[in-house]
Amino acid sequence: MINVLIRLAKCIPFTKSHPESITPINYHINHIYHISTLIPYFCRMIAFLKGQFLLKTPASVVVDVNGIGYEVQISLFTYSAIEAASEGLLYTWLHIREDAHILYGFAEPSEKALFLQLIAVNGIGASTARVMLSSMPPVEISRAIANGNVKQLESIKGIGRKTAERLVLELREKMGKQANETNIAALVSNTLEQDALNALLALGIGKQAAEQAVAKALADSPSARIEDIIKKALKIV
């Protein structure tokens, strides 16, 4: 019914120059249509949920956020990360379908990023992407794609040869680039280092130069404060 109203709204102008269109039914039709155009923006606003983990299963968890329970679909990778936790934070993505709004949660930003890359490939839906993340750790999926290991990707339930080849074709270059960045970023391993790196990136310093500068600054002064690390790194770049 709403879809019909939205289609009608597109055909009926609702402007001051068309006073004849300002009727109760036209107002409600246009109101529904204009709200529907905002749905994608609301989806992007749900970046994460922080609260108590209730009713955990290997496939889903209910997150209690200030008395409101959100049912979140998760992978086995995320389940393993939160299994022993009573509360915490999940990075989320809201899947809007005609028949349902499904919230997916991820223990790490990197898992969410990989999930979004996977579903961008033709033939990979949200459910399939979750199965992939449940079958092997995100880093192994990325490595398999970067190395063009079609056979390993085929071992995942629901992934046939053509889909595996498409994954490699569309994502191999991206995964290879990310793998190279990860090798350098391995030097930035704790919160202090990451905060310093983020500060340099925010100042417009290139990622590779910033990572190398932070690593050198920490090597010279391992116990330095965040402010001192940033100052030293700025002198190096």
C-alpha positions as CSV (number, residue, x, y, z in Angstrom):
1,M,0.0,0.0,0.0
2,I,2.8,2.4,0.9
3,N,4.6,1.7,-2.3
4,V,1.4,2.5,-4.2
5,L,1.1,5.8,-2.3
6,I,4.7,6.7,-3.0
7,R,4.2,6.1,-6.7
8,L,1.1,8.3,-6.7
9,A,3.0,11.0,-4.8
10,K,5.6,11.2,-7.6
11,C,2.8,11.9,-10.0
12,I,1.0,14.5,-8.0
13,P,2.8,17.8,-7.5
14,F,2.6,19.4,-4.1
15,T,3.7,23.0,-4.4
16,K,2.4,26.4,-3.7
17,S,2.0,26.9,-7.4
18,H,-0.6,24.0,-7.4
19,P,-3.1,24.9,-4.7
20,E,-5.5,22.4,-6.0
21,S,-3.1,19.7,-5.0
22,I,-3.3,20.6,-1.3
23,T,-5.9,18.2,-0.1
24,P,-5.8,15.8,2.9
25,I,-5.0,12.8,0.7
26,N,-2.4,14.6,-1.3
27,Y,-0.8,15.9,1.8
28,H,-0.4,12.5,3.4
29,I,0.8,10.9,0.1
30,N,3.5,13.5,-0.3
31,H,4.4,13.3,3.4
32,I,4.9,9.5,3.0
33,Y,7.0,10.0,-0.2
34,H,9.2,12.7,1.3
35,I,9.8,10.6,4.5
36,S,10.7,7.6,2.3
37,T,13.5,9.6,0.6
38,L,15.1,10.1,4.0
39,I,15.4,6.3,4.8
40,P,18.9,5.9,3.4
41,Y,20.1,8.7,5.6
42,F,18.6,7.2,8.7
43,C,20.3,3.9,7.8
44,R,23.7,5.5,7.8
45,M,23.0,7.1,11.2
46,I,23.0,3.8,13.1
47,A,26.8,3.4,13.2
48,F,27.0,1.3,16.4
49,L,25.1,0.1,19.4
50,K,26.6,0.1,22.9
51,G,24.9,-1.7,25.7
52,Q,24.2,-5.0,27.5
53,F,24.4,-8.2,25.5
54,L,21.3,-10.3,26.1
55,L,20.0,-13.6,24.5
56,K,23.3,-14.3,22.7
57,T,23.3,-17.1,20.1
58,P,25.9,-17.9,17.4
59,A,23.7,-16.1,14.9
60,S,22.2,-13.1,16.8
61,V,22.3,-11.1,20.0
62,V,19.9,-8.7,21.6
63,V,21.6,-5.5,22.7
64,D,19.9,-3.6,25.5
65,V,20.5,0.1,24.9
66,N,18.9,2.2,27.7
67,G,16.0,-0.2,28.0
68,I,15.4,-0.8,24.3
69,G,16.3,-4.2,22.9
70,Y,17.8,-4.3,19.4
71,E,18.0,-7.7,17.7
72,V,21.3,-7.8,15.8
73,Q,22.4,-10.5,13.3
74,I,26.0,-11.5,13.8
75,S,28.7,-13.8,12.4
76,L,30.4,-16.6,14.3
77,F,33.5,-14.3,14.3
78,T,31.6,-11.7,16.2
79,Y,30.0,-14.2,18.5
80,S,33.4,-15.6,19.5
81,A,34.5,-12.0,20.3
82,I,31.5,-11.2,22.5
83,E,30.7,-14.7,23.9
84,A,32.2,-14.0,27.3
85,A,31.2,-10.3,27.4
86,S,28.1,-9.1,29.2
87,E,28.2,-5.7,27.5
88,G,30.1,-3.9,24.8
89,L,29.8,-2.2,21.5
90,L,28.9,-3.5,18.1
91,Y,29.4,-1.7,14.8
92,T,26.2,-1.9,12.8
93,W,24.7,-1.8,9.3
94,L,21.0,-1.6,8.7
95,H,19.6,-3.6,5.8
96,I,16.4,-2.2,4.4
97,R,14.1,-4.6,2.6
98,E,10.5,-4.3,1.6
99,D,9.5,-6.9,4.1
100,A,12.0,-6.3,6.9
101,H,14.6,-4.0,8.5
102,I,17.5,-6.2,9.5
103,L,20.4,-4.9,11.7
104,Y,23.8,-6.6,11.3
105,G,26.5,-6.2,14.0
106,F,30.2,-6.5,13.9
107,A,32.8,-6.8,16.7
108,E,35.4,-4.9,14.7
109,P,35.3,-2.1,12.2
110,S,37.4,-4.2,9.8
111,E,34.8,-6.9,9.8
112,K,32.1,-4.4,8.9
113,A,34.3,-2.9,6.2
114,L,34.8,-6.3,4.6
115,F,31.1,-7.1,4.9
116,L,30.2,-4.0,3.0
117,Q,32.8,-4.8,0.3
118,L,31.4,-8.3,-0.1
119,I,27.8,-7.3,-0.5
120,A,28.9,-4.8,-3.2
121,V,29.8,-7.7,-5.4
122,N,27.0,-9.0,-7.6
123,G,25.6,-12.2,-6.3
124,I,26.7,-11.7,-2.7
125,G,23.8,-10.7,-0.4
126,A,23.9,-9.8,3.3
127,S,23.1,-13.4,4.3
128,T,25.9,-14.9,2.1
129,A,28.4,-12.3,3.4
130,R,27.5,-13.3,7.0
131,V,28.0,-17.0,6.1
132,M,31.5,-16.1,4.7
133,L,32.4,-14.3,7.8
134,S,31.2,-17.2,9.9
135,S,33.2,-19.7,7.8
136,M,36.6,-18.1,8.2
137,P,38.1,-15.0,9.9
138,P,38.0,-11.7,7.9
139,V,41.7,-11.6,7.5
140,E,41.7,-15.1,5.8
141,I,38.9,-14.0,3.4
142,S,40.8,-10.9,2.5
143,R,44.0,-12.9,2.0
144,A,42.2,-15.5,-0.2
145,I,40.8,-12.8,-2.4
146,A,44.1,-10.9,-2.6
147,N,45.9,-14.1,-3.6
148,G,43.3,-15.2,-6.1
149,N,42.6,-18.4,-4.1
150,V,39.4,-19.4,-5.8
151,K,39.5,-22.9,-4.4
152,Q,39.5,-21.6,-0.8
153,L,36.6,-19.3,-1.5
154,E,34.7,-22.1,-3.1
155,S,35.0,-24.1,0.2
156,I,32.5,-21.6,1.8
157,K,28.9,-22.8,1.7
158,G,26.9,-20.9,-0.9
159,I,30.0,-19.8,-2.9
160,G,30.3,-21.4,-6.3
161,R,33.2,-21.2,-8.7
162,K,31.7,-18.3,-10.7
163,T,30.9,-16.3,-7.5
164,A,34.4,-17.0,-6.2
165,E,36.0,-15.8,-9.4
166,R,33.8,-12.7,-9.4
167,L,35.0,-11.9,-5.9
168,V,38.6,-12.2,-6.9
169,L,38.0,-10.1,-10.1
170,E,36.2,-7.3,-8.3
171,L,38.0,-7.1,-5.0
172,R,41.5,-8.5,-5.6
173,E,43.1,-5.1,-6.2
174,K,41.4,-3.5,-3.2
175,M,42.4,-6.4,-0.9
176,G,46.0,-6.4,-2.2
177,K,46.2,-2.7,-1.4
178,Q,44.8,-3.1,2.1
179,A,47.2,-6.0,2.8
180,N,50.1,-3.7,1.9
181,E,48.8,-1.0,4.2
182,T,48.3,-3.6,7.0
183,N,51.9,-4.6,6.8
184,I,52.9,-1.0,7.6
185,A,50.0,-0.5,10.1
186,A,51.2,-3.5,12.1
187,L,53.6,-1.1,13.7
188,V,50.6,0.8,15.1
189,S,49.2,-1.8,17.5
190,N,47.9,-0.1,20.6
191,T,45.4,2.6,21.4
192,L,48.1,5.2,22.1
193,E,49.7,4.6,18.7
194,Q,46.4,4.6,16.9
195,D,45.3,7.9,18.5
196,A,48.6,9.5,17.4
197,L,48.1,8.1,13.9
198,N,44.5,9.4,13.7
199,A,45.7,12.8,14.8
200,L,48.3,13.0,12.0
201,L,45.8,11.8,9.5
202,A,43.3,14.5,10.6
203,L,46.1,17.1,10.0
204,G,46.4,16.0,6.4
205,I,49.5,13.8,6.7
206,G,49.6,10.9,4.3
207,K,48.8,7.5,5.8
208,Q,52.2,5.8,5.0
209,A,54.2,8.8,6.2
210,A,52.1,9.2,9.3
211,E,52.5,5.5,10.3
212,Q,56.3,5.6,9.8
213,A,56.6,8.8,11.7
214,V,54.6,7.5,14.7
215,A,56.6,4.3,14.7
216,K,59.9,6.2,14.8
217,A,58.6,8.6,17.5
218,L,57.6,5.7,19.7
219,A,60.8,3.9,19.1
220,D,62.7,6.9,20.4
221,S,60.3,7.5,23.3
222,P,58.3,4.4,24.2
223,S,56.7,5.9,27.3
224,A,55.9,9.3,25.9
225,R,52.5,10.9,26.2
226,I,50.2,11.2,23.2
227,E,50.9,14.9,22.8
228,D,54.7,14.3,22.8
229,I,54.3,11.5,20.3
230,I,52.3,13.7,17.9
231,K,54.9,16.5,18.2
232,K,57.8,14.2,17.6
233,A,56.0,12.6,14.6
234,L,55.2,16.0,13.1
235,K,58.9,16.9,13.2
236,I,59.8,13.7,11.4
237,V,57.3,13.9,8.5
